Amino acid sequence: MQRKLTLTVSSDVYAGLRRVVGRRKISRFVEDLVRPHVLKRELESAYREMAADQGREAEALEWCDATCGDAKEP
């Protein structure tokens, strides 16, 4: 069962969500972010599920590679 929820965000945040996530994908995006914080799940199964998502893993690897050079050596 789904329930409707009204959230208020700044215009900048809303524009960024539409640009990055897509117009009809914001609800799913927000639910995916919030779910682990409000519902108890087995940590191991959650990590296994995330690792099975090849698109997510590829994006994470790309992000890691792109930001690796940002770290400054002491």
Secondary structure, DSSP 8 states (H G I E B T S, - for coil): ----------HHHHHHHHHHT-GGGHHHHHHHHHHHHHS---HHHHHHHHHH-HHHHHHHHHHHHHHGGG----
